Amino acid sequence: MHINRRFILTVLGFLTLWTNGLSAKDYHVRDFGAVGDGQHIDSQAINEALLKAAQDGKHAVVVIDKGTYLCYSIHLQSGVTLRLEQGAVLKAAQPTATEGYDEAEKNDSQYQDFGHSHWHNSLLWGEGLHDVVLEGDGVIDGSNVLTRGGQRKSETGQTTANKALALRDCKNVTIRGLRFLSCGHFAMLLTGVDHLLIENTVIDTNRDGMDIDCCQHVTVRGCRVNTMNDDAIVLKCSYALGWAKPTEHVLIEDCHVSGYDVGSVLNGSPTTTAIKAPDGDGPTGRIKLGTESNGGFRHINIRHCTFTHCRGLALETVDGAEMKDVKVSHLTMKDICNSPIYIRLGDRMRAPEGFHPSSISDIRISHVDVDSADSRYAILIAGIQGHPVRKVTLSDINVRFIGGLTLDDVKQQRNSNPFFFGGNGKPVISRHEAGGYPEPSAHGIQPAWGLSISHAEDIRFKNIRLQTIHADERPALSLLNHQRVRFHNVKAFNNGLWEELICND
């Protein structure tokens, strides 16, 4: 069959024009007046570039080239990519007598703190956006500027900021390859953001790393998050939007979390000078579901992640959320300063009056290896009276606890904190404790070093190996107010001896 040559050339020309129309157009912020010398305030120029890119159409890229760009609030735009090239630093600027950050918007939410309820008082923020990309090899640096807490004024009377990146009610967001340093209350506060991808991103900060709140269809992949003083990757489902939206269909994979000194991971030499987080316990830096928990957690998958020098996995619902269908597999942990696995149903109930109680069911955790875990709190599963944790399966888990505690350690604590314990010395989940902040340390030193289970039903343990490095006087197992707990091939090694743990009630 003969095809006309002119026709072919015409089609190729059309395809070329069409492809060029789809290709991204670059807007370099220096063309809009940005200087990047670490002294000039460049936020106005960057905002002008972002606005121009949004007005000109889809597939636009705003490029921040090598340099240090002092900025106040940056307003992200729909359909625009913000790219920080290698060597580019977007640096939070100190407020002056005439310039500062955007003020926090009005929000009547009363069920969580100020930080979780406001977005505009941030270095970068967006609301109601779609098709947003932040990418590159550059650094977003909040050092000595971004703070923790509520709306504040600087000494000059200008507004301060407490987040590096905040997004509310957005769709189709990608955050890829960036590095975040010392970002105040949150490196990322992402609330009501659906179809979210965060990958190959490094966060080394002083409080929360990623707060993924009321978000759906989320993937977090290949990220490293270091935060000595707060949670690294945390899913929440608060009431900040003014309604109870679930966090669901979330995948967290191939990520590493840790609790080293702030900034030391990005510097390439992790250090452990600081030994306690603000709550008085060891470094935080973990993956967690909760604490803010109204809308529900459903269809969550966490796999192939590592924890180092931090707290263990925490699954918490205390404000009325249903936690259901959570799968966790192939975790590696080392130097864990509290319970390596903590599953908690509580009764804090920061929620509207008459809100439904919390619930936990259908949790599956498998293939977990833990080395050098704090044995004060054991693997801890705790519900409350009338609302047990239900349908949990733990399988193929190996934990080496540090051990070394005595029965006197438990007795001394019981005397100083009597509401933790009943007459038999076993922990009692009182109304006071059930309504408090959920943390393994809130339960006190457990009477068992390996497994501690209370107010739980339909719990399965299969192929479990628990060991102590130093002999511990406490037994390996504590059970309280439980039904249908089953053990299959569960063994504990302590004081030079292995024993099979039996429970089939």
N, C-alpha and C positions, 0 to 999 in steps of 0.2 A: 504494500500500500504506500502510495506516494503522499508525503506530507509537505505542504508548501513551506519553504524556508522562511518567507516573510512572516507567515503565521507563527512559526516557532519563535522567531525573534521578538515578535509583538508580545507573545505570552511571557517570555523570559523578562522582557522589560517591565511588564505589568507586575510580575512576581517580585522583581527587584524593588520597584516603588512601594509595593504593599509591605514587603519585609522591612524596608527602611522606615516605613510609617509605624511599624510595630516596635522597632528597636527603641531602646531607652535613650532619651536625650539627657546629657549631663549639664548640670548647673553648678559651676564652681563658686564657692562662697566668696573667694577672693575677688571675683568679678563684681560682687555686690558690696564690696568695701571691707570685708573681713581682713584682718591683718595677721593674726596668728602669732603674735610676738610675746604672748604671756603677760601683756600689760594693758593692751587696748581691749575694751569690752566689745565683743563681736556678736552678741546675741541678736542685735537688731539686723545686722547684715544676713545672718543665717536665717532668721525668720522671713526676711524679704525673699531670699532664695527659695525657701520652702513654699511660700505663698505663690510666687511666680511659677514655680514648677507645677503646683496644683492647678493653677488657672490655665496653664498651657495644655493640659491633658494628661492621659495615662502614661505609665511607663517612664516617668521622669525620675532622674537621679540627682540628688543634691550631694555634691562631693566636698568633703572637708579634707584638704590636702595636709601634708606634713606641717606641723606647727602646734603651738599651744594657744587655744582659743578660750579666753575668759568669757564666761556667759552667765546671764541670768536665765529666766525661763524661756525654753525653746518650745514652739508650738508645732507639733507634728501635724501633717496634713494627709488627707485621703489620697490614695493612688500615687504616693511619692515614696521613693527610697532615700533614706539618709545613710550615706556611706562615709565611714571614717577610714581613710587610707592609713597604711602603716606609717607610724610616726606622728599621727594626729592625736592630739589630746584635747578633749572637750572638758574644760576645767571649770568647776563651780566657782563663781566670783564672790568675793566678800561684798555684802551690801555697803553702800556709801551713804552720804547725806542725801543724795538725790536719786539713787537707783537701788532697786532690790528685786525680789522675785514676785511673781503673781500671788495675790492673796488667795487664801483658801476659800473655796466657794461655800455657800450656805448649804448645810445638810442637816436635816432634823433627826438623823439616825441616832438612837440613844442606846444601842446594844453592843457597841464596841468602842474602842478608844478613838481619839482624834485622828491618829495616823491612818487607821484603816478606813476612815470615813471621808477623806479629802484627797484630791488628786492635783489640783491646780498649783499648789505650793510646792512645785517640783522643778528640777533642772530641765527635764524633758517631760511633756505631758500631752495627752490627747483625749478627747471625749467624743463619742459618737462617730468614730472614724471607721474606714474600711480600707483594705488593701494597703497596709502600711508595712514597710520593711526597714529595719535598722541592721546594718551589716558593716563588715570590714574588720581590719586588724588593729584599729585604734583603741584608745582608752577613754572611758568616761570616769572622771576623777572628781570625787566630792570631798577630798581630804581637807580637814580643818574648817569646813564650811557647812556641809549638810549636817543637820542635827537630828536628834530624836525628841519627840514630844509634840505639843500642840502649836497653835499659831503663836509666833513670837515676833518681836521687833528687835532689830539689832540696836547697838548703842547709838546708832545714827537715826533710829526711828523707822528704818526700812524693813520690809518683810523678809524673813529668812525662809529657807526651804528645808524639807526633811526627807526628800526622796530623790533618787537619781532619775528614775523613770516611772511614770504613773499613767495608766490607761484605764478608762472606764467605758463600758458599753461599746466595744469595738469588735470588728469582724475581720478575719483574714489578716492576721498579724504574724510577721516573721522577724525573729531576732537571731542573728547569726554572726558568730565569730568575734564579737566584741569582748572587751575586758572592762570590768567595773572595779573601781577601787574606793574604799572608805565612803560609803554612800548613805550615811545617816540611818534613819529608821528602816528604810527599805532600799535595796538596790533596784528591785522591781516590785511595784504594786500593780497587779493586773486583775481588775475587778470587772466581771461581766464581759470578758473577752473570749469570744468563740472562734474556733478554727485558728488555734494558736500554735506556732512552732518556735521552739527555742533550741538551738543546736550549736555545739562547738563554742560555747560561751564560757568565759572564766569570770567568776565573781570572787573578790577578796575584800571583805567588808566588815564593818563593826557591829551591825545588827542583822536583821533578816536579809537573806539573799533573794530568793524568789518567793513572793507571796502570790499564789495563783488562787483567786477567790471568786467563786460563783462563775466558773469558766467551764466550757464544754468543748469537746473535741480538741484535746491538747496533746502535743508531743513535746517532751523535753528529752533531748538526746545528746550524748557526748559532751556534757557540760561538767565543769569543775567548780564547786562552790565551797569557799572557805569562810567560816564565820565563827569566831571564838565565842561571841557573846549572844548568839541567837540561832534560830533555825536556818538551815541552808536552803533546802527545797521544801516548801510547805504548801499543802493544799488546804484551802479553807472554803467555807460556804456560809459567810456571815449574812447579816441583815443590812449591810451597808447600802445596798441598792434600794432599800425600802420595801423589799419583798423577799421571800425565801426562794432563791434560785439554787438548784443543786450544782455541784461540781461533778461532772460525769464524763465518761469516755476519755480517760486520761492515761497516757503511756509515759512512764519515766524509765529510760533505759540507758545503759552504758555511761552512767554518771558517777562522779566521785565527790564525796562530801567530807569535810574535815573541820577541825577546830583549832588550827594553829594561830599564832599571833597575827594580828591584822597586817596585811601587806606583805607578809613573808612568803606567801605562796607565789604571788606575782613576781617577787624578787628572785624566785628560783631557789630559795634556801629556807624551807619551812622551819620555824623555831617555836619553842614551847615555853617562853618566859612567863606568860600569864597562865595560871593554873585553875582559876575559878571564873565562872560567868557571873553576871550581876546577881543571880539568885543564890549564890554561895556554893553551888555545886560545880562540877567540872565543865570543861568546854562543851558547847552545844553542837552546832554544826551538823545536824542530822537531817534525815528525810522524815517528815511528819505529816499526818492528816489531823487537822485541828490546829489551835484550840477553838477558834471561832467556828461554830458548827450549828447552823440553823437549817439550811436548805437541803442538805443530804449529800452523801458521797456514794456514787454508784459507778460500777464498771471501771475500776481503777486497776492498772497493771504496772507493777514496779519490778524491774528485772535487770540482772547483770550490772549491779551497782556496788560500789565499795565505800566503806566508812572507815576513816582513820582518825585517831585521837579526837574522839567526839562522843556524843551520846548515841544510843541505839535507835532502831526503828520505833516510831511511836504512832499508834493508830488510836485517835481520841475523838469521842463525840460526847459533848457535855451540855449543849445548848438546844437540844431537841432534834438534831439531825438523825436520819436513818443512814447508817453505814452498811452497805450491802454490796456483795460481789467485788471483793478486793483480792487480787492475786499478787503475791510477792514471791519471787524466786531468784535463785542464784545471786545471793548477796555474800560479800566477803567483808568482814569487820575485823579491825585490830585496834587495841588500846581503847576500849569502850568504857566510859566513866560512869555509866549507870546501867539500867536494865537493857540487855541487847535487844529484846523484843518486849514491847509494852503495849497492851491492848486495854483501853480504858473506856468504860461507859460511866459517865458521871451525871450530876444533877445541878450544875451551875445555873443553867436556864437563863442566860442573857437573851431573852426573847419576849415577844409580846405576851400579855397575859392570856392564859389558856392554851398556850402553844403545846403541841404534842410532846411527849417524853422522848428521850434519845433511845436508839436501839442499834444493836450490832448483830449481824448474822452473815453467814456465807463468806468467811475469811479463810483463805488458803495460803499458807506460808511454807515454802519448801526450799531445800538445797541452800542452806545458810551455814557458813563457816565463820566462827568467831574465835579470836585469839586474844587472851588477856582482857576479859570483861570483869568489871566491878561486880562482886558477888553480894553486895549489900541488899540488892533488890531482886535478884534472880530474874528468870523469865517471868513476867508478871502479867496475869490476866485478871481483871477486876471489874465486875459490874456493881450494882447496888441492889438493896433489898427490893424485890418485886420487879426488877428490871435486869435480868441476868444477861451477860454476854452469851450469845447462842451460835451454834454451828460454826465452830472454828476447827481447822485441821492444821497441825504442824507436822511436817514430815521431812526426813533426811536432813537433820540439823545436828551440827557438832559445835559445842561451846566449851572453851577452856576458861573457867572462872579463876580469878586470882585467889579467892578463898582467904583463909587465915583468920576468920572471925571466930568469936567464942559465944557461948550461951550468955555469958555476962554482958556482952555487947547488947544483946537483945533485952536483957533484964534492965540494964541501966537506962536504955531508951524508954522502956515501958514505964519506969518510975518517973521519968521527966516528961513523958508524953502519954499519959494514961488513956486518953481518948482513942489512941490507935489500937488498944488491946483489950481483950476480954479477960475473964478470970483464968482461962487456960493458957494465956500468953500468946494466943494467936491473934492476928490483926483483925480488927473490926472496922468495917467501912461505915463510919458514923455519918449522920446528916451533915455535920460540920465539915468533915473531910470530903464527902461526896459533892458538896456544893462549892468546893474550892478549886484552885487552879490545878489541872491534871498534870502531874509530874511524878515519876517513880519515887522521888525523895519524899513526896507528901504522904506516902504510905509508911514511911519509916523503914528501918532495917527489918528485913523479913525473917521469920523464924526458920526458913529454909534457904539454902544457898543456890538451889538449881531451878526448881519450879514452884511458883506460888500462885494458886488459883482460888478465887473467891467469887461467889455469886455468878456462877457460870453453868451452862447446860449444853449437852451435846458437843463435847470437846474431844478431839481425837489427836493422839500423839503416836507417830509411827517412825521407827528408825531414828531414834534420838540418842545422842551420846553427849553426856555432861561430865566434865572433869574439873577438878580443882588443881591448881598449881601448888598451893600450900594447903595443908590439911585444915579442914573447917569443922568445928564442933557441932554445927547445926546439921540436921538431916537434909537430904536432898530435896524433899518434897513436902509441901504444905497445901492442904485442901480445906476449904471452908465453904459451907452452903453451896454445894454443887450437886448436879444430877447428870447421869449418863456421861461420865468421863471415862474414856477408854485408852489404855496403853497397849501398844504392840511393839515389842523389841525396843524398850526404853531402858537404857543402862546408865549408871552413874559411877564414877570413879572418885574416891576420896580416901585419904589416909592410907594409900597403898592397896586399896581393895575395890574391886568392881562389885556392884550389886544390881540386880534387876528390879526396876520399879514396877509395882503391880497396882493397877487400878481398873476395875471393871464393874463399876456400880452405876 
